[in-house]
Amino acid sequence: MKPKLRFRANRIQEIASRYDYSINEDKLTELRPKVQTRGYLLKKELQKIAHWKAPRSSGYVKTSSDDYVHEITGLSLKARNERIRIEILTLLDGVSWPTASVILHFSHSDPYPIIDFRALWSVSLEVPSQYGFKLWWCYTEFGRTIVQKNNVDMRTLDKALWQYSKENQ
């Protein structure tokens, strides 16, 4: 399992500029400072994230209580251990690895890529039948290396990976 971009890294900005996703993300990008100040997600914020990532299955997050959402997301954002940080989020109803990665992407101070089938294809990785920590951490470290070496932010890389797959897969 060794990720490799399917396109030249100097094209990240260009590909990201064509990013075309059907649901606007402006409300999600505004979350980071609020969530970081508060230290946890509100249930309505979790619902926005879940809807953005997976509109058809986003209703499942509604079954978690406000207190449970606060506690789980608060523990995740404070965790020092990366495995705990991502896996605890999957305890929330309706939150799978891809949605958990979106939570970290839009609310944590550290840079996290969003893991999904499009992004994995764009870095030459196969989509597993079941996501796990080893794949997620390998992908996360790869993404952090790419953004650092190419002076782009994680959101830009994420858009480029998604868009490249959309255009070429």
Summary of the structure (lengths in Angstrom):
residues: 169
radius of gyration: 15.3
end to end distance: 19.9
largest distance: 44.9
contacts: 528
relative contact order: 0.18
helix: 65%
strand: 0%
